[in-house]
């Protein structure tokens, strides 16, 4: 550091110039800028990632419970018609029941895997994580109420030029 009056060398921490006695200028502390904003955005991304993991787990548990109910219902072992007066034998063969159950299982597993991959990509700040999370958010908007809230929150946090540039710098 140098004196602004005479140009003499001033050691760091000296209040006055040793040659001319002029007060030294204290450096202005940096204003919290990009680093503060990056730390704040990183916290939002981490929270979003944790919520995606929780959502994937809840979707898996609810899907397994729903599929167990649907399987029991379609097999004739559930409900008042299981022992009803018109029910005298095995359930008639189902044409679409098993195929429908398999299709729903595929959709359920795909939805859970997409949520886990989105959560993992956001947690690791992977470049592809943002894209996968946006796709998962668009699909989850159709699953009210939690999927809709999570989808909207994800789109608000990840979409836009400012958010894109912040995510790229993480």
Secondary structure, 3 states (H helix, E strand, C coil): CECCCCCCECCCCCCECCCCCCECCCCCCCCCCHHHHHHHHHHHHHHHHHHHHHHHHHHHHHHHHHHHHHHHHHHCCCCHHHHCCCCCCCCCCCCCHHHHHHHHHHHHHHHHHHHHHHHHHHHCCCHHHHHHHHHHHHHHCCCCCHHHHHHHHHHHHHCCHHHHHHHHHC
